[in-house]
Amino acid sequence: MAAWIGFFRINSLDWQETPGGSYAFSKDPYDPSNSHYGALYRTTHLGNMGRSGVLKVQKSFTNTSSGSITGESGPWHVVLEYSPKKSNVWTSGLGADKISIGADKTLIALEDWKSGRPMVTPLWTGSDVFSVAMEPPLRRHNLVYAGCRNGRVRVFDLSQPNVSALAAESKKDKRSTALFRGIGHKGSSVLGMKRVGDHYLVTSAMNGEILMWDTRFVGSSQPTASSPEGTFAKPVVDFRGPIQDQFSKTLFDINTEETLLAAENLDQRISLWSLSTGDRIRDLEVKGKVGCLQFAPRQHGIWTAVEDQVQFWGLDP
């Protein structure tokens, strides 16, 4: 049986986290006249076996003249290897100019990674990092998000001039220098995250919860009498329904228009939800265990890997 770990979304400098690593696509800067070819990057990470994990970034080229990546590409070449000292590598996110690595109780940011000599910034989280998300390119802030084993999401701004010094000090006294508190899932690890618009974040947890947060209205990094350490903010949307069972990663994706959320559920279906209202709109009868799912922006539908089949479900525009 084939094991599908991810699809590719074709947007310039886009990225996606997958269970086995992450993928990013960008046009080749050395040949801007060739609009049919682009560089395809992927990461793989090994570890979790009592030894330090190893992150490998590999590069290939693919033809995109048809508007999509068919899965066929040239040979893969390792362009970067990184191993955190005495730490597992749980997950990674690959972006145009930075890589976020989920490690033991630490989020590691590798900036300017394509140079081969990236700037390494470790950010203490106090809990193992199981999922990551990053601010899209060209935004005012350089934010990275860490979804942790203890159910909390930590948010850091890499543009802060003293972020490295604060991170080093926080590790000594076991404090986190995260920007916000209050985002997370009570008693359940955060296994997936996606950014929505300028201010929203969607998170999924091991217990099947999928929540959307407005980062403008969550607690600051310092506890107060009205918002003590350990409290959560109220999510703006709670996507309720027969979502995946406990102790399993709930797969979900968001369309490019940021109007729909697709998520697997318990009964061999994929459910579609309205991002604005949280209403469940429609179910797709995929009839099998979903390995991964991905909206197809140019084709108005969803690609899914169901056991040993790849299925495409068309959606009305």
C-alpha positions in Angstrom: 0.0 0.0 0.0 1.3 3.4 -0.9 2.0 5.9 1.9 1.1 9.5 0.9 2.8 12.2 3.1 1.7 15.3 1.3 0.7 17.3 -1.8 2.3 20.3 -3.4 0.5 23.7 -3.6 1.7 25.9 -6.4 2.1 29.4 -5.2 5.3 31.3 -5.5 7.3 30.9 -2.2 4.5 28.9 -0.6 5.2 26.2 2.0 3.4 23.5 3.8 4.1 21.3 6.8 3.5 17.6 6.4 3.8 14.6 8.8 7.2 13.5 7.3 8.7 17.0 6.7 7.7 20.0 4.7 7.7 21.3 1.2 8.1 24.7 -0.5 8.0 25.9 -4.0 9.7 28.9 -5.6 10.6 30.1 -9.1 14.3 29.7 -10.0 15.9 33.1 -9.3 18.7 32.4 -11.7 16.4 32.0 -14.7 13.5 34.4 -14.3 12.6 34.0 -18.0 11.8 30.4 -17.6 8.3 30.5 -16.1 7.7 26.8 -16.6 10.3 25.6 -14.1 10.7 26.2 -10.4 12.8 25.0 -7.5 11.1 22.5 -5.2 12.4 22.1 -1.7 11.5 19.5 0.9 12.7 18.6 4.4 13.0 15.3 6.2 13.7 14.8 9.8 15.0 11.8 11.7 15.2 11.2 15.4 12.9 10.3 18.3 15.0 7.2 19.0 17.1 8.5 21.9 19.5 10.3 19.6 19.7 13.8 18.2 17.4 14.4 15.2 18.7 15.4 11.8 17.0 17.9 9.5 17.8 17.5 5.8 16.8 20.1 3.2 16.7 18.7 -0.4 16.2 20.6 -3.6 15.0 19.5 -7.0 13.4 21.1 -10.1 9.9 20.5 -11.6 7.9 21.6 -14.6 4.8 23.6 -13.8 3.6 24.5 -17.3 0.4 22.6 -16.6 -0.4 24.7 -13.6 0.3 21.9 -11.1 3.1 19.7 -9.9 2.6 16.1 -11.2 5.0 14.5 -8.7 7.7 14.1 -11.3 10.8 16.1 -10.7 14.5 15.9 -11.2 17.0 14.2 -8.8 17.0 15.5 -5.2 20.2 17.1 -3.8 20.8 17.8 -0.2 21.5 21.5 0.2 21.5 21.8 4.0 21.7 19.6 7.1 21.1 20.6 10.6 21.2 18.7 13.9 20.2 20.3 17.2 22.4 19.3 20.1 20.9 16.4 22.1 17.4 16.9 20.8 14.8 15.2 18.8 13.4 16.9 15.6 9.6 16.5 15.9 8.5 18.6 12.9 9.6 21.4 10.5 8.2 24.2 8.4 9.9 25.4 5.3 9.6 29.0 4.0 11.2 31.2 1.5 13.8 32.6 3.8 13.5 30.6 7.0 13.0 27.2 8.4 11.2 26.5 11.7 12.2 23.3 13.6 10.2 21.8 16.4 12.6 20.3 18.9 12.7 19.3 22.6 11.2 22.2 24.5 12.6 24.6 21.9 11.5 26.2 18.6 14.6 26.7 16.4 14.5 29.3 13.6 17.0 29.0 10.7 17.0 32.3 8.9 18.7 32.9 5.5 19.0 29.1 5.2 19.6 29.1 1.4 23.0 30.7 2.0 24.2 27.4 3.5 25.2 29.3 6.7 21.9 30.1 8.4 21.5 32.3 11.4 20.3 30.0 14.2 17.9 31.3 16.9 16.7 28.9 19.6 13.5 29.9 21.4 12.7 28.2 24.7 9.1 27.0 24.8 9.2 24.8 28.0 7.5 21.9 26.1 8.3 19.8 23.0 7.2 21.4 19.8 5.0 19.2 17.7 3.8 21.7 15.0 5.0 25.0 13.6 3.6 27.8 11.5 5.1 31.0 10.1 4.0 34.5 9.0 3.7 34.7 5.2 6.5 36.6 3.4 6.4 40.4 3.2 4.3 40.9 6.3 5.2 43.6 8.9 6.1 41.1 11.6 8.3 38.1 11.4 6.3 35.8 13.5 6.8 32.0 14.2 4.3 29.8 16.0 5.1 26.7 18.1 2.4 24.2 18.9 3.5 22.3 22.0 3.1 18.9 23.7 1.5 20.6 26.7 -1.3 22.0 24.5 -0.1 25.6 24.3 0.9 27.7 21.3 3.9 30.0 21.7 4.3 33.0 19.3 7.6 34.7 18.8 8.6 37.8 16.7 12.0 37.2 15.1 12.2 40.9 14.1 12.7 41.9 17.8 16.3 43.1 18.1 16.8 41.3 21.4 15.0 38.0 20.7 18.2 35.9 20.8 19.3 37.4 24.1 15.9 37.0 25.6 15.7 33.4 24.5 19.1 32.6 26.1 18.0 34.2 29.4 14.6 32.4 29.4 16.2 29.0 29.1 18.1 29.6 32.3 15.1 30.3 34.5 12.7 28.2 32.4 10.5 31.1 31.2 9.2 31.5 27.8 9.6 34.8 25.9 6.5 34.2 23.8 4.5 37.2 22.7 1.1 35.8 23.6 -0.4 33.4 26.0 -3.9 32.0 25.9 -3.8 30.1 22.6 -4.0 26.3 22.9 -6.0 23.2 23.9 -6.5 22.1 27.4 -4.8 18.7 28.1 -4.1 17.9 24.5 -1.0 18.4 22.3 -1.2 20.8 19.4 -0.5 18.8 16.2 -1.4 21.2 13.4 -1.6 25.0 12.7 -2.4 27.2 9.8 -2.4 31.0 9.4 -5.5 32.8 8.1 -5.4 36.4 7.0 -3.5 38.9 9.0 -4.7 38.1 12.5 -6.1 34.5 12.7 -4.6 31.2 13.5 -6.3 27.7 13.2 -5.1 25.0 15.5 -5.8 21.3 15.8 -5.2 19.0 18.8 -4.7 15.4 19.5 -8.2 15.1 21.0 -9.8 16.2 17.7 -10.5 19.8 18.5 -10.1 22.4 15.7 -10.2 26.0 16.9 -9.6 29.4 15.3 -8.1 32.3 17.3 -7.8 36.0 16.8 -4.3 36.9 17.9 -5.3 40.5 18.6 -7.4 39.4 21.5 -5.4 36.9 23.4 -3.3 37.5 26.6 0.0 39.2 26.6 3.1 37.3 27.6 2.9 38.4 31.3 0.3 36.9 33.7 -2.2 39.3 35.3 -4.8 39.0 38.0 -7.6 38.7 35.4 -5.5 36.4 33.1 -3.2 34.2 35.3 -0.7 31.7 33.9 -2.5 28.6 32.7 -5.7 30.3 31.4 -6.8 30.2 27.8 -8.5 32.9 25.7 -11.8 32.2 24.0 -11.5 31.0 20.4 -13.5 32.9 17.8 -14.6 29.7 16.1 -15.0 26.1 17.4 -15.4 23.6 14.5 -17.6 21.0 16.1 -18.7 17.7 14.6 -17.5 14.0 14.2 -13.8 15.0 14.0 -11.1 12.4 14.2 -10.8 10.3 17.4 -8.3 11.0 20.2 -4.6 10.3 20.0 -4.5 10.9 16.2 -3.5 13.9 14.1 -6.6 15.5 12.6 -5.7 16.4 9.0 -7.1 19.7 7.8 -6.5 22.4 5.1 -7.8 25.8 4.2 -8.6 27.1 0.7 -6.7 30.0 -0.8 -9.7 32.2 -0.6 -9.7 31.5 3.2 -13.5 30.7 3.2 -13.5 27.0 3.7 -11.8 24.5 6.1 -11.7 20.8 5.1 -11.0 18.2 7.8 -11.1 14.4 8.1 -13.6 12.9 10.6 -14.4 9.6 12.2 -16.7 8.0 9.6 -14.5 7.9 6.5 -15.6 11.4 5.4 -14.1 14.8 4.9 -16.2 17.6 6.3 -16.2 21.2 4.9 -16.7 24.1 7.3 -17.3 27.8 6.9 -14.3 29.7 8.3 -16.5 32.8 9.0 -19.4 31.0 10.9 -18.0 27.6 11.9 -21.0 25.9 10.2 -20.6 22.5 8.7 -21.5 22.8 5.1 -20.9 19.5 3.4 -19.5 16.0 3.8 -17.4 14.1 1.2 -17.8 10.3 1.3 -14.2 9.2 0.7 -14.8 5.7 2.1 -11.4 5.0 3.7 -8.6 6.3 5.9 -7.4 9.7 4.7 -3.6 10.0 4.5 -3.5 13.6 3.5 -5.8 16.3 1.9 -5.1 19.5 0.0 -7.3 22.1 -1.6 -6.6 22.6 -5.4 -6.8 26.4 -5.9 -6.9 26.4 -9.7 -9.3 23.4 -10.0 -11.9 24.3 -7.4 -11.7 21.0 -5.5 -9.8 18.9 -3.0 -7.1 16.3 -3.6 -7.1 13.4 -1.1 -5.0 10.4 -0.6 -7.3 7.6 0.7 -5.4 4.4 1.5 -3.8 3.4 -1.8 -5.9 5.8 -4.0 -5.6 9.5 -4.9 -9.0 11.1 -5.2 -10.1 14.5 -6.6 -13.4 16.0 -5.4 -14.7 18.9 -7.4 -16.4 21.7 -5.6 -18.7 24.2 -7.2 -17.1 27.7 -7.5 
